[in-house]
Amino acid sequence: MNEKKVNRTEIKCPWCDEVTLPKVSVLKRQYGDVRERRCSKCHKVLGAYLVEEGDFMGSIRKFQN
């Protein structure tokens, strides 16, 4: 399987307000493989989506709070 490179940029966690590099893992679930991003500081979920949906996180617009 030829998979796109995962975007590895630091983000500000909405849960703990720390700037961190998210931990990305692929989990086997009932309806398919799920790519999950978690804060490397507080370990809360930042995002989770099916692997076959592709890596669309880089194209999502981000707004300042």
N, C-alpha and C positions, 0 to 999 in steps of 0.2 A: 504494500500500500504506500503510495507516494503522497505524503502529507506535507502541507505548507509549513514553513517555519513559524513557530509560535512567537508572537510579539512579546518581548521580554523588557518592558519598560517599568520603571518605578511608578507607583501610584500612591495617592493619599487614601488610606483606608477610611471609609465613612463610619466605621464602628469605633476605632480607637484614635483616629486623627493622626496616625503615624505614617510617614512616607516609607514605603516598603516595596520590595520585589515580590509579587504574589507567587505562592507555591501552586504549580499546576500539576494535576494528576488526572489520569483516565481511569474511571471506575466502570466495572461491568454491572449493568442493571438489567431489569426485566425487559425493557423496551429498546435497549441498545447501549452502546458505550457512551458514557457521559464525561465530558471534560469539565473538571471543577477547578475553580480558582479560589484560593483561600489566602487570607492575610498571613504573612509569615510571622507577625508579632502576636496578634490576638487569636489567630486560627479560625476566625469566623468566615463564612462563605461570602465571596464577592460576586460570584457568578457561576452558573452551571448550565450546560447545554449539550445536546447530542453532538457527537463528533462528526457525524455525516452532514451536519448543518454548515460545517466549514468554520474558519476562523474569522468571524465578522466583528470581533471585539475592537479591532483597530479602526474600523470605519464608523463606530458609534460616536456621535457628537457628545462632547463633554462641556458642561457649563460650570462656571464659577459659582460658588454658594454665596 
